Amino acid sequence: MSLEHNLVPDEALFTEAADALKLLAEPTRLQLLFLLIDAEFNVTQLVSLTGASRTVVSQHLAKLRLGGLVYSRKEGRNVLYRIADGHVARLVVETLNRADHLRTGEPEHG
């Protein structure tokens, strides 16, 4: 696997990476991250897009923010959320692509 920088992971880095992956291991959080790849949304918009309750969306966003996977900013009275960076976006997309390949039986591609 090609990496963009020389990476020599230690135990702490493996733990931090595992913590990030744990945050992805919940369908609503994964859906929220996917929605936030190309746009910023507030909680009300995310409730509408996911069909989850306001409480559930807010709790998941708080966990994702604390885990560093999403950022938030205030705009007037609204708090807007967005995905943290391209690493998180690629991880979400590749995770979904992998699940789709397993579901459809489509062969792996390079």
TAGI-V976494 format. One record per helix or strand. SS is the DSSP state (~ for helix, > for strand). FROM is the first residue (numbers start at 1). LEN is the number of residues. Records with the same first field share a line. If there is no record, write none. Layout:
SS=FROM-LEN  FROM-LEN
//
This chain:
~=11-14  27-9  43-8  54-13  86-19
>=41-1  70-6  78-6
//
